[in-house]
Amino acid sequence: METTDKLEEHSSKKAGQEIEMELEFTSFYRWHHWIRVLSIIILIATGFYISVPFIIPAVNAQPTNFLNAEFRGLHEIFGFVMISMFIGKTYYFFFAVKDRMEIKSYKDVVSLKNWLNQIGYYLLLTKHPKLSGAYNVIQLLAYFVFYIAITGLIVTGLILYVHSFHLGIGGMLYDGMRAIEATLGGLAAVRELHHLLMWGVIFFIVGHVYMVVFNAVYGKEGTVDSIFSGYRWKRNH
């Protein structure tokens, strides 16, 4: 009996030495992530409605059937929330003191071996390569394309915004946005580009969720948990 207890104690100590909790995402990062998720969901839903209204308001003799305007207003509100998140995330990426895991990830981009091992990992051919930061090279590529799409959505969204509001921010941005609009080929082309970029974000979301779940299942390091708690399980080799 005593021998069994000693073996269990030794096993627990060994397990404790091999796996430990590591802070991956700070509270700011987690809150920012979920606010951005909420904004994207609302922007996609309202954007689809603005493009092709799929709800008919109740018939009313009074001039109060402004459902399209309400969806548009909600879309614009969360568009500015998204812009604030974009600015905050950009600042945080370069200047955060407590969370440097993202910017450290770019050390792996220059390693061809890392790219080959990461592709092999997703094809179930190799083990996961050791990472310098929070993300692997495939995730970094996806995030890079994502931020290009978000930048395009913000610019094209502001062009569309200044056609609805001519005072305040709309007035300040009007001349600059109209110049970009002309460069892009006119308002119709801007709308089309805005819609196409939205689909790019939708495809990113599908790929992002797949990679997160894949890494959580095969990596067994609490990848999904970390965006809620901030911590993941790190194996000491």
C-alpha positions as a Markdown table, in Angstrom:
| # | Residue | x | y | z |
|---|---|---|---|---|
| 1 | Met | 0.0 | 0.0 | 0.0 |
| 2 | Glu | 2.8 | 2.3 | 0.9 |
| 3 | Thr | 4.6 | 1.5 | -2.3 |
| 4 | Thr | 1.5 | 2.4 | -4.3 |
| 5 | Asp | 1.2 | 5.7 | -2.6 |
| 6 | Lys | 4.8 | 6.5 | -3.3 |
| 7 | Leu | 4.4 | 5.6 | -6.9 |
| 8 | Glu | 1.3 | 7.9 | -7.2 |
| 9 | Glu | 3.2 | 10.7 | -5.5 |
| 10 | His | 6.2 | 10.3 | -7.8 |
| 11 | Ser | 3.9 | 10.2 | -10.9 |
| 12 | Ser | 2.1 | 13.4 | -9.8 |
| 13 | Lys | 5.4 | 15.2 | -9.3 |
| 14 | Lys | 6.6 | 14.0 | -12.7 |
| 15 | Ala | 3.4 | 15.1 | -14.4 |
| 16 | Gly | 3.7 | 18.5 | -12.7 |
| 17 | Gln | 7.2 | 18.9 | -14.1 |
| 18 | Glu | 6.1 | 18.0 | -17.6 |
| 19 | Ile | 3.0 | 20.1 | -18.0 |
| 20 | Glu | 2.4 | 23.6 | -16.5 |
| 21 | Met | 0.0 | 26.5 | -17.1 |
| 22 | Glu | 1.3 | 29.4 | -19.1 |
| 23 | Leu | -0.3 | 32.8 | -19.6 |
| 24 | Glu | -0.8 | 33.1 | -23.4 |
| 25 | Phe | -3.4 | 35.9 | -23.7 |
| 26 | Thr | -3.9 | 38.9 | -21.3 |
| 27 | Ser | -7.3 | 40.1 | -20.3 |
| 28 | Phe | -7.1 | 43.0 | -22.7 |
| 29 | Tyr | -6.4 | 40.6 | -25.6 |
| 30 | Arg | -9.3 | 38.3 | -24.6 |
| 31 | Trp | -11.8 | 41.2 | -24.2 |
| 32 | His | -10.7 | 42.7 | -27.5 |
| 33 | His | -11.1 | 39.3 | -29.3 |
| 34 | Trp | -14.7 | 38.8 | -28.2 |
| 35 | Ile | -15.8 | 42.3 | -28.9 |
| 36 | Arg | -14.3 | 41.9 | -32.3 |
| 37 | Val | -16.1 | 38.6 | -32.8 |
| 38 | Leu | -19.5 | 40.2 | -31.8 |
| 39 | Ser | -18.8 | 43.1 | -34.1 |
| 40 | Ile | -18.0 | 40.9 | -37.1 |
| 41 | Ile | -21.2 | 38.8 | -36.5 |
| 42 | Ile | -23.4 | 41.9 | -36.4 |
| 43 | Leu | -21.7 | 43.5 | -39.3 |
| 44 | Ile | -22.1 | 40.3 | -41.5 |
| 45 | Ala | -25.8 | 39.9 | -40.5 |
| 46 | Thr | -26.7 | 43.6 | -41.1 |
| 47 | Gly | -24.5 | 43.7 | -44.2 |
| 48 | Phe | -26.5 | 40.9 | -45.8 |
| 49 | Tyr | -29.7 | 42.7 | -45.0 |
| 50 | Ile | -28.5 | 46.0 | -46.4 |
| 51 | Ser | -27.4 | 44.2 | -49.6 |
| 52 | Val | -30.6 | 42.2 | -50.0 |
| 53 | Pro | -33.4 | 43.1 | -47.4 |
| 54 | Phe | -34.8 | 39.8 | -46.3 |
| 55 | Ile | -37.3 | 41.1 | -43.7 |
| 56 | Ile | -40.4 | 43.0 | -44.6 |
| 57 | Pro | -41.6 | 45.5 | -41.9 |
| 58 | Ala | -45.2 | 45.3 | -40.7 |
| 59 | Val | -47.6 | 47.4 | -42.8 |
| 60 | Asn | -48.2 | 50.7 | -41.1 |
| 61 | Ala | -50.0 | 53.8 | -42.2 |
| 62 | Gln | -47.6 | 56.0 | -40.2 |
| 63 | Pro | -44.1 | 56.9 | -41.6 |
| 64 | Thr | -42.3 | 54.7 | -39.1 |
| 65 | Asn | -41.3 | 51.7 | -41.3 |
| 66 | Phe | -37.5 | 52.5 | -41.2 |
| 67 | Leu | -36.3 | 49.0 | -40.8 |
| 68 | Asn | -33.6 | 49.3 | -43.5 |
| 69 | Ala | -32.4 | 52.5 | -41.8 |
| 70 | Glu | -32.3 | 50.8 | -38.4 |
| 71 | Phe | -30.2 | 47.9 | -39.9 |
| 72 | Arg | -27.9 | 50.4 | -41.6 |
| 73 | Gly | -27.5 | 52.4 | -38.4 |
| 74 | Leu | -26.6 | 49.3 | -36.4 |
| 75 | His | -24.1 | 48.4 | -39.2 |
| 76 | Glu | -22.5 | 51.8 | -38.9 |
| 77 | Ile | -22.3 | 51.7 | -35.1 |
| 78 | Phe | -20.5 | 48.4 | -35.1 |
| 79 | Gly | -18.4 | 49.5 | -38.0 |
| 80 | Phe | -16.9 | 52.2 | -35.8 |
| 81 | Val | -16.6 | 49.7 | -33.0 |
| 82 | Met | -14.6 | 47.5 | -35.4 |
| 83 | Ile | -12.4 | 50.5 | -36.4 |
| 84 | Ser | -11.7 | 51.2 | -32.7 |
| 85 | Met | -10.8 | 47.6 | -32.2 |
| 86 | Phe | -8.5 | 47.7 | -35.3 |
| 87 | Ile | -6.7 | 50.8 | -34.0 |
| 88 | Gly | -6.4 | 49.3 | -30.5 |
| 89 | Lys | -5.1 | 46.0 | -31.7 |
| 90 | Thr | -2.6 | 47.6 | -34.0 |
| 91 | Tyr | -1.2 | 49.7 | -31.1 |
| 92 | Tyr | -1.3 | 46.7 | -28.8 |
| 93 | Phe | 0.6 | 44.5 | -31.3 |
| 94 | Phe | 3.6 | 46.8 | -31.5 |
| 95 | Phe | 3.7 | 48.4 | -28.1 |
| 96 | Ala | 2.2 | 45.9 | -25.6 |
| 97 | Val | 4.6 | 45.1 | -22.7 |
| 98 | Lys | 2.8 | 42.2 | -21.1 |
| 99 | Asp | 1.8 | 40.4 | -24.3 |
| 100 | Arg | 4.6 | 39.9 | -26.8 |
| 101 | Met | 3.5 | 36.4 | -28.0 |
| 102 | Glu | 2.1 | 37.6 | -31.3 |
| 103 | Ile | 5.0 | 39.7 | -32.5 |
| 104 | Lys | 7.5 | 36.9 | -31.4 |
| 105 | Ser | 5.6 | 34.6 | -33.8 |
| 106 | Tyr | 7.1 | 36.3 | -36.8 |
| 107 | Lys | 10.6 | 34.9 | -36.0 |
| 108 | Asp | 9.3 | 31.6 | -37.5 |
| 109 | Val | 8.3 | 33.1 | -40.9 |
| 110 | Val | 11.9 | 33.0 | -42.2 |
| 111 | Ser | 12.3 | 29.3 | -41.4 |
| 112 | Leu | 11.5 | 27.1 | -44.4 |
| 113 | Lys | 11.8 | 24.0 | -42.1 |
| 114 | Asn | 9.1 | 25.5 | -39.9 |
| 115 | Trp | 6.8 | 26.0 | -42.9 |
| 116 | Leu | 7.3 | 22.4 | -44.1 |
| 117 | Asn | 6.8 | 21.0 | -40.6 |
| 118 | Gln | 3.7 | 23.0 | -40.1 |
| 119 | Ile | 2.1 | 21.9 | -43.4 |
| 120 | Gly | 3.1 | 18.3 | -42.6 |
| 121 | Tyr | 1.4 | 18.7 | -39.1 |
| 122 | Tyr | -1.9 | 19.7 | -40.7 |
| 123 | Leu | -1.5 | 16.8 | -43.1 |
| 124 | Leu | -0.9 | 14.5 | -40.1 |
| 125 | Leu | 2.5 | 13.6 | -41.3 |
| 126 | Thr | 4.8 | 15.4 | -38.8 |
| 127 | Lys | 4.8 | 16.6 | -35.2 |
| 128 | His | 4.0 | 20.2 | -34.5 |
| 129 | Pro | 7.1 | 22.4 | -34.8 |
| 130 | Lys | 8.3 | 24.4 | -31.8 |
| 131 | Leu | 6.9 | 27.9 | -31.9 |
| 132 | Ser | 8.6 | 31.2 | -31.0 |
| 133 | Gly | 5.3 | 32.9 | -30.1 |
| 134 | Ala | 1.5 | 32.3 | -30.0 |
| 135 | Tyr | 0.9 | 31.4 | -33.6 |
| 136 | Asn | 2.3 | 29.1 | -36.2 |
| 137 | Val | 3.2 | 30.3 | -39.7 |
| 138 | Ile | 0.0 | 29.2 | -41.4 |
| 139 | Gln | -2.0 | 31.1 | -38.7 |
| 140 | Leu | 0.2 | 34.1 | -39.3 |
| 141 | Leu | -0.5 | 34.0 | -43.0 |
| 142 | Ala | -4.2 | 33.8 | -42.4 |
| 143 | Tyr | -4.1 | 36.7 | -40.0 |
| 144 | Phe | -2.1 | 38.8 | -42.5 |
| 145 | Val | -4.8 | 38.2 | -45.2 |
| 146 | Phe | -7.5 | 38.9 | -42.6 |
| 147 | Tyr | -6.0 | 42.3 | -41.6 |
| 148 | Ile | -5.7 | 43.3 | -45.3 |
| 149 | Ala | -9.4 | 42.4 | -45.7 |
| 150 | Ile | -10.3 | 44.4 | -42.6 |
| 151 | Thr | -8.3 | 47.4 | -43.8 |
| 152 | Gly | -10.2 | 47.3 | -47.1 |
| 153 | Leu | -13.5 | 46.9 | -45.4 |
| 154 | Ile | -12.8 | 49.9 | -43.2 |
| 155 | Val | -11.8 | 52.1 | -46.1 |
| 156 | Thr | -14.7 | 51.1 | -48.4 |
| 157 | Gly | -17.1 | 51.3 | -45.4 |
| 158 | Leu | -16.1 | 54.8 | -44.7 |
| 159 | Ile | -16.5 | 55.7 | -48.4 |
| 160 | Leu | -20.1 | 54.4 | -48.2 |
| 161 | Tyr | -20.6 | 56.2 | -44.8 |
| 162 | Val | -19.8 | 59.7 | -46.1 |
| 163 | His | -22.6 | 59.3 | -48.6 |
| 164 | Ser | -25.1 | 59.0 | -45.8 |
| 165 | Phe | -23.7 | 61.4 | -43.2 |
| 166 | His | -22.3 | 64.8 | -44.4 |
| 167 | Leu | -21.6 | 66.3 | -41.0 |
| 168 | Gly | -19.2 | 65.4 | -38.1 |
| 169 | Ile | -16.9 | 62.6 | -39.0 |
| 170 | Gly | -18.6 | 62.2 | -42.4 |
| 171 | Gly | -17.9 | 65.8 | -43.2 |
| 172 | Met | -14.3 | 65.6 | -42.2 |
| 173 | Leu | -13.7 | 62.5 | -44.2 |
| 174 | Tyr | -15.8 | 63.4 | -47.2 |
| 175 | Asp | -13.2 | 64.9 | -49.6 |
| 176 | Gly | -10.6 | 62.2 | -48.8 |
| 177 | Met | -13.0 | 59.3 | -49.2 |
| 178 | Arg | -14.4 | 60.7 | -52.4 |
| 179 | Ala | -10.9 | 60.8 | -53.9 |
| 180 | Ile | -10.3 | 57.1 | -52.9 |
| 181 | Glu | -13.8 | 56.3 | -54.3 |
| 182 | Ala | -12.8 | 57.8 | -57.7 |
| 183 | Thr | -9.5 | 55.8 | -57.6 |
| 184 | Leu | -11.4 | 52.6 | -57.0 |
| 185 | Gly | -13.7 | 53.2 | -60.0 |
| 186 | Gly | -16.8 | 54.7 | -58.5 |
| 187 | Leu | -19.4 | 54.0 | -55.8 |
| 188 | Ala | -20.7 | 50.8 | -57.5 |
| 189 | Ala | -17.2 | 49.3 | -57.6 |
| 190 | Val | -16.7 | 50.3 | -53.9 |
| 191 | Arg | -19.9 | 48.5 | -52.9 |
| 192 | Glu | -18.8 | 45.4 | -54.8 |
| 193 | Leu | -15.4 | 45.4 | -53.3 |
| 194 | His | -16.9 | 45.9 | -49.8 |
| 195 | His | -19.1 | 42.8 | -50.4 |
| 196 | Leu | -16.2 | 40.7 | -51.7 |
| 197 | Leu | -14.0 | 41.6 | -48.7 |
| 198 | Met | -16.8 | 40.5 | -46.4 |
| 199 | Trp | -16.7 | 37.1 | -48.0 |
| 200 | Gly | -13.0 | 37.0 | -47.4 |
| 201 | Val | -13.6 | 37.6 | -43.7 |
| 202 | Ile | -16.2 | 34.8 | -43.7 |
| 203 | Phe | -13.8 | 32.3 | -45.3 |
| 204 | Phe | -11.1 | 33.4 | -42.7 |
| 205 | Ile | -13.5 | 32.7 | -39.8 |
| 206 | Val | -14.1 | 29.2 | -41.2 |
| 207 | Gly | -10.4 | 28.5 | -41.5 |
| 208 | His | -9.6 | 30.1 | -38.2 |
| 209 | Val | -12.1 | 28.0 | -36.2 |
| 210 | Tyr | -10.9 | 24.8 | -38.0 |
| 211 | Met | -7.2 | 25.5 | -37.2 |
| 212 | Val | -8.0 | 26.4 | -33.5 |
| 213 | Val | -10.1 | 23.2 | -33.1 |
| 214 | Phe | -7.4 | 21.1 | -34.9 |
| 215 | Asn | -4.6 | 22.4 | -32.7 |
| 216 | Ala | -6.8 | 21.9 | -29.6 |
| 217 | Val | -7.5 | 18.3 | -30.5 |
| 218 | Tyr | -4.1 | 17.2 | -31.6 |
| 219 | Gly | -2.0 | 19.5 | -29.5 |
| 220 | Lys | -3.8 | 18.9 | -26.3 |
| 221 | Glu | -2.5 | 22.2 | -24.8 |
| 222 | Gly | -5.9 | 23.9 | -24.1 |
| 223 | Thr | -5.8 | 26.1 | -27.2 |
| 224 | Val | -9.5 | 26.8 | -27.2 |
| 225 | Asp | -9.5 | 27.3 | -23.4 |
| 226 | Ser | -6.8 | 30.0 | -23.6 |
| 227 | Ile | -9.0 | 32.6 | -25.3 |
| 228 | Phe | -11.4 | 32.3 | -22.4 |
| 229 | Ser | -9.0 | 31.8 | -19.4 |
| 230 | Gly | -5.9 | 33.2 | -20.9 |
| 231 | Tyr | -3.9 | 30.1 | -20.0 |
| 232 | Arg | -2.7 | 27.1 | -22.0 |
| 233 | Trp | -1.0 | 23.9 | -21.0 |
| 234 | Lys | 2.7 | 24.0 | -21.9 |
| 235 | Arg | 4.7 | 20.8 | -22.1 |
| 236 | Asn | 8.2 | 20.9 | -20.8 |
| 237 | His | 10.5 | 18.9 | -23.1 |
